[in-house]
Amino acid sequence: MRKVVVYDFGSQYTQLIVRRFRELGYYSEMLPFNSPLPEDTGAIVLSGGPSSVYEEGAPLPPGEVISSGLPILGICYGLQVMVHLLGGRVARAERKEYGPALLEVLDEDHLFKDLPNRFRVWMSHGDRVEDLPEGFKPLARTEGSPYAAVFSAERGMFGVQFHPEVVHTEYGSDVLRNFALYSGLKAEWTPENLVERLKEEIRERVGGERVLLALSGGVDSTVLAYLLKEAVPGQVVLVFVDTGLLRWGERERVKGIFPDVHVIDASERFLSALKGVVHPEEKRKVIGKTFIEVFEEFAKGLNPKPRFLAQGTLYPDVIESRSVVGPSATIKTHHNVGGLPERLDFELLEPFRYLFKDEVRAIGRVMGLPDEITERHPFPGPGLAVRIIGEITRERLRRVRHADRIVEEEIRRAGLYGKVWQAFAVLIPVKTVGVQGDFRTEGEVIAVRVVESLDGMTADWSRIPYGVLARISERITGEVEGVNRVVYDITSKPPGTIEWE
């Protein structure tokens, strides 16, 4: 299967390009901007990024990429890279072009085939192309960009100044599909093919060794458990660690799905390790370290000892934890990625490491898993530790766990659970004055967070009915001891993240 290779030049949303191609049925991977060109590449995309090509030290791709003869699509900074390397000129624009713009198509020439002559696109750049290299022609323009899209038939290169990967661009997916069709790629990336591909990769990597699976009860680790059991039957040891930081009734739920799971109650150990820890990054690292220690101790009692530790790590976890591709900035450490210690007694097995949540859900559906598993809302690896702002105590855990349960119950009762990406409660260490039962009270604050998203990389706060919010507030202040105020978080991602820590 020939793939679309997306070279990352530092945009936080380069992975959206990968997602769009996969959604269209074309396998795509993201690589650092300076990576060698893989042999099975069928087409190349150069992503956007924060740099200026004319500045010293600006990131540029290897020479073999531009001279490969493969079809190339440059997006924003990627367009400017092509122009710069091929003898054109890029300069600082008189004014930045950020937000919606009207694109006027001058020549449909493959990229805009069967699309309207005018449509809205999303711009985000401070530089623009002033002079085209020899052999290039303009395909489209906007008010601020005379070369909003360009093409070289001789080189098989396209460039667009706008961002077709974002939902704000009309017909963006059609533009990417037209590029894939021009490249001669086949739309073979399907959930069915993905399941078989993952099984083959797991069998090849694991061989006859045993695998220890860290089962959390969430979508990713649960789907992975079923996948491993089918790929290497009899070689998988399922372990559920009760960290004391989990959702209401999680241990019982996991035990009901997997009767053969080994349950380790390590709640005292985790709470002791987290005592006095308030910084979110430190919480993640403490949890990651403790998590591995528990698994290593458990594994010593197994004969033969498992060689692999499997986790349901996803692509967004990796992207946000550290800059694995290009010069992208770290957003936050995920306990199962950047929070793990450098030394491990296991080899990590992460089959979903380059997949998105919706792709994992699709795998589960293909394997015949019920909606109760595949459609469950995401839950952070560090658990309620990152939904308690400040120090973690048993009392504060009780409060946020109870409030979280109420949020889920009311969202389900309103028929909204399957329509939103995530709904949960956050405990804020702010004392506010209230009146409960005719008495003056001082209690903590619960923030309710409900968001809508496709992949968790971007999100918008959900406009759920006021009546649902009222019911949630009434129940939390009436049922959760120590809480006398409820607020609703109306922050999108960006500028915020979905979780508070």
Solvent accessible surface area in square Angstrom, and as a share of the most:
residue,aa,sasa,rsa
1,M,97,0.43
2,R,130,0.48
3,K,18,0.08
4,V,0,0.00
5,V,0,0.00
6,V,0,0.00
7,Y,0,0.00
8,D,1,0.00
9,F,0,0.00
10,G,8,0.08
11,S,26,0.17
12,Q,49,0.22
13,Y,61,0.23
14,T,2,0.01
15,Q,2,0.01
16,L,10,0.05
17,I,1,0.00
18,V,0,0.00
19,R,7,0.02
20,R,17,0.06
21,F,0,0.00
22,R,10,0.04
23,E,92,0.41
24,L,28,0.14
25,G,10,0.10
26,Y,11,0.04
27,Y,19,0.07
28,S,0,0.00
29,E,44,0.20
30,M,12,0.05
31,L,37,0.19
32,P,37,0.23
33,F,42,0.17
34,N,92,0.47
35,S,16,0.10
36,P,103,0.65
37,L,35,0.18
38,P,35,0.22
39,E,174,0.78
40,D,61,0.32
41,T,1,0.01
42,G,5,0.05
43,A,0,0.00
44,I,0,0.00
45,V,0,0.00
46,L,0,0.00
47,S,0,0.00
48,G,3,0.02
49,G,25,0.24
50,P,111,0.70
51,S,33,0.21
52,S,8,0.05
53,V,6,0.03
54,Y,95,0.36
55,E,90,0.40
56,E,184,0.82
57,G,76,0.73
58,A,18,0.14
59,P,17,0.11
60,L,62,0.31
61,P,12,0.07
62,P,32,0.20
63,G,60,0.58
64,E,82,0.37
65,V,0,0.00
66,I,20,0.10
67,S,90,0.58
68,S,41,0.26
69,G,66,0.63
70,L,39,0.19
71,P,22,0.14
72,I,0,0.00
73,L,0,0.00
74,G,0,0.00
75,I,0,0.00
76,C,7,0.04
77,Y,3,0.01
78,G,0,0.00
79,L,0,0.00
80,Q,5,0.02
81,V,0,0.00
82,M,0,0.00
83,V,0,0.00
84,H,72,0.32
85,L,69,0.34
86,L,33,0.17
87,G,67,0.64
88,G,15,0.14
89,R,126,0.46
90,V,13,0.07
91,A,25,0.20
92,R,133,0.48
93,A,13,0.10
94,E,179,0.80
95,R,149,0.54
96,K,147,0.62
97,E,16,0.07
98,Y,158,0.60
99,G,4,0.03
100,P,88,0.55
101,A,13,0.10
102,L,82,0.41
103,L,0,0.00
104,E,45,0.20
105,V,18,0.10
106,L,78,0.39
107,D,51,0.26
108,E,92,0.41
109,D,31,0.16
110,H,83,0.37
111,L,0,0.00
112,F,1,0.00
113,K,113,0.48
114,D,127,0.66
115,L,27,0.13
116,P,52,0.33
117,N,106,0.54
118,R,140,0.51
119,F,5,0.02
120,R,109,0.40
121,V,0,0.00
122,W,54,0.19
123,M,0,0.00
124,S,44,0.28
125,H,18,0.08
126,G,15,0.14
127,D,7,0.04
128,R,60,0.22
129,V,3,0.02
130,E,44,0.20
131,D,68,0.35
132,L,38,0.19
133,P,6,0.04
134,E,168,0.75
135,G,49,0.47
136,F,19,0.08
137,K,75,0.32
138,P,51,0.32
139,L,0,0.00
140,A,0,0.00
141,R,108,0.39
142,T,11,0.07
143,E,163,0.73
144,G,15,0.14
145,S,2,0.01
146,P,54,0.34
147,Y,55,0.21
148,A,0,0.00
149,A,0,0.00
150,V,0,0.00
151,F,5,0.02
152,S,1,0.01
153,A,76,0.59
154,E,157,0.70
155,R,104,0.38
156,G,9,0.09
157,M,5,0.02
158,F,0,0.00
159,G,0,0.00
160,V,0,0.00
161,Q,1,0.01
162,F,0,0.00
163,H,21,0.09
164,P,1,0.01
165,E,6,0.03
166,V,26,0.15
167,V,107,0.62
168,H,106,0.47
169,T,7,0.04
170,E,80,0.36
171,Y,94,0.36
172,G,4,0.03
173,S,44,0.28
174,D,44,0.23
175,V,0,0.00
176,L,0,0.00
177,R,92,0.33
178,N,20,0.10
179,F,0,0.00
180,A,0,0.00
181,L,104,0.52
182,Y,71,0.27
183,S,20,0.13
184,G,59,0.57
185,L,19,0.09
186,K,146,0.62
187,A,59,0.46
188,E,68,0.30
189,W,19,0.07
190,T,47,0.27
191,P,50,0.31
192,E,99,0.44
193,N,67,0.34
194,L,6,0.03
195,V,6,0.04
196,E,94,0.42
197,R,78,0.29
198,L,8,0.04
199,K,22,0.09
200,E,109,0.49
201,E,81,0.36
202,I,4,0.02
203,R,107,0.39
204,E,152,0.68
205,R,110,0.40
206,V,3,0.02
207,G,45,0.43
208,G,70,0.67
209,E,67,0.30
210,R,61,0.22
211,V,0,0.00
212,L,0,0.00
213,L,0,0.00
214,A,10,0.08
215,L,5,0.02
216,S,58,0.38
217,G,2,0.02
218,G,14,0.13
219,V,3,0.02
220,D,24,0.12
221,S,7,0.05
222,T,2,0.01
223,V,0,0.00
224,L,0,0.00
225,A,0,0.00
226,Y,60,0.23
227,L,0,0.00
228,L,0,0.00
229,K,66,0.28
230,E,85,0.38
231,A,5,0.04
232,V,5,0.03
233,P,94,0.59
234,G,85,0.82
235,Q,38,0.17
236,V,26,0.15
237,V,10,0.06
238,L,4,0.02
239,V,0,0.00
240,F,1,0.00
241,V,9,0.05
242,D,23,0.12
243,T,14,0.08
244,G,12,0.12
245,L,2,0.01
246,L,22,0.11
247,R,23,0.08
248,W,122,0.43
249,G,36,0.35
250,E,6,0.03
251,R,81,0.30
252,E,118,0.53
253,R,47,0.17
254,V,2,0.01
255,K,89,0.38
256,G,61,0.59
257,I,42,0.21
258,F,9,0.04
259,P,102,0.64
260,D,82,0.43
261,V,5,0.03
262,H,81,0.36
263,V,53,0.30
264,I,39,0.20
265,D,89,0.46
266,A,9,0.07
267,S,16,0.11
268,E,119,0.53
269,R,86,0.32
270,F,1,0.00
271,L,20,0.10
272,S,81,0.52
273,A,44,0.34
274,L,0,0.00
275,K,161,0.68
276,G,50,0.48
277,V,23,0.13
278,V,83,0.47
279,H,108,0.48
280,P,38,0.24
281,E,49,0.22
282,E,82,0.37
283,K,0,0.00
284,R,4,0.01
285,K,99,0.42
286,V,25,0.14
287,I,3,0.02
288,G,0,0.00
289,K,113,0.48
290,T,7,0.04
291,F,24,0.10
292,I,3,0.02
293,E,53,0.24
294,V,8,0.05
295,F,1,0.00
296,E,15,0.07
297,E,91,0.41
298,F,45,0.19
299,A,0,0.00
300,K,144,0.61
301,G,71,0.68
302,L,35,0.17
303,N,143,0.73
304,P,84,0.53
305,K,86,0.36
306,P,1,0.01
307,R,113,0.41
308,F,1,0.00
309,L,0,0.00
310,A,0,0.00
311,Q,6,0.03
312,G,13,0.12
313,T,0,0.00
314,L,10,0.05
315,Y,2,0.01
316,P,16,0.10
317,D,27,0.14
318,V,0,0.00
319,I,10,0.05
320,E,8,0.04
321,S,5,0.03
322,R,103,0.38
323,S,52,0.33
324,V,44,0.25
325,V,13,0.07
326,G,18,0.17
327,P,71,0.45
328,S,12,0.08
329,A,61,0.47
330,T,73,0.42
331,I,77,0.39
332,K,23,0.10
333,T,11,0.06
334,H,27,0.12
335,H,13,0.06
336,N,22,0.11
337,V,9,0.05
338,G,28,0.27
339,G,5,0.04
340,L,25,0.12
341,P,45,0.28
342,E,185,0.83
343,R,159,0.58
344,L,44,0.22
345,D,61,0.32
346,F,14,0.06
347,E,64,0.29
348,L,48,0.24
349,L,7,0.03
350,E,23,0.10
351,P,23,0.14
352,F,0,0.00
353,R,46,0.17
354,Y,108,0.41
355,L,8,0.04
356,F,0,0.00
357,K,15,0.06
358,D,45,0.24
359,E,20,0.09
360,V,0,0.00
361,R,24,0.09
362,A,17,0.13
363,I,0,0.00
364,G,0,0.00
365,R,117,0.43
366,V,61,0.35
367,M,34,0.15
368,G,62,0.59
369,L,19,0.09
370,P,73,0.46
371,D,100,0.52
372,E,115,0.51
373,I,7,0.04
374,T,0,0.00
375,E,66,0.30
376,R,20,0.07
377,H,12,0.05
378,P,19,0.12
379,F,43,0.18
380,P,19,0.12
381,G,46,0.44
382,P,4,0.03
383,G,1,0.01
384,L,1,0.00
385,A,0,0.00
386,V,0,0.00
387,R,5,0.02
388,I,0,0.00
389,I,39,0.20
390,G,16,0.15
391,E,68,0.31
392,I,7,0.04
393,T,52,0.30
394,R,132,0.48
395,E,74,0.33
396,R,26,0.09
397,L,5,0.03
398,R,85,0.31
399,R,36,0.13
400,V,0,0.00
401,R,54,0.20
402,H,36,0.16
403,A,0,0.00
404,D,10,0.05
405,R,91,0.33
406,I,1,0.00
407,V,0,0.00
408,E,44,0.20
409,E,56,0.25
410,E,6,0.03
411,I,0,0.00
412,R,119,0.43
413,R,160,0.58
414,A,44,0.34
415,G,46,0.44
416,L,28,0.14
417,Y,24,0.09
418,G,72,0.69
419,K,149,0.63
420,V,15,0.08
421,W,26,0.09
422,Q,9,0.04
423,A,12,0.09
424,F,1,0.00
425,A,0,0.00
426,V,0,0.00
427,L,0,0.00
428,I,26,0.13
429,P,66,0.42
430,V,77,0.44
431,K,130,0.55
432,T,24,0.14
433,V,73,0.42
434,G,13,0.12
435,V,116,0.67
436,Q,67,0.30
437,G,65,0.62
438,D,140,0.72
439,F,149,0.62
440,R,163,0.60
441,T,34,0.20
442,E,101,0.45
443,G,3,0.03
444,E,11,0.05
445,V,9,0.05
446,I,0,0.00
447,A,0,0.00
448,V,2,0.01
449,R,1,0.00
450,V,0,0.00
451,V,0,0.00
452,E,78,0.35
453,S,28,0.18
454,L,108,0.54
455,D,6,0.03
456,G,12,0.11
457,M,7,0.03
458,T,48,0.28
459,A,10,0.08
460,D,61,0.31
461,W,56,0.20
462,S,3,0.02
463,R,148,0.54
464,I,10,0.05
465,P,75,0.47
466,Y,189,0.72
467,G,53,0.51
468,V,21,0.12
469,L,37,0.18
470,A,47,0.36
471,R,102,0.37
472,I,1,0.00
473,S,35,0.23
474,E,106,0.48
475,R,34,0.12
476,I,0,0.00
477,T,39,0.23
478,G,66,0.63
479,E,79,0.36
480,V,3,0.02
481,E,131,0.59
482,G,28,0.27
483,V,2,0.01
484,N,18,0.09
485,R,108,0.39
486,V,33,0.19
487,V,65,0.37
488,Y,49,0.19
489,D,17,0.09
490,I,105,0.53
491,T,55,0.32
492,S,32,0.21
493,K,21,0.09
494,P,75,0.47
495,P,125,0.78
496,G,22,0.21
497,T,41,0.24
498,I,13,0.07
499,E,13,0.06
500,W,98,0.34
501,E,22,0.10
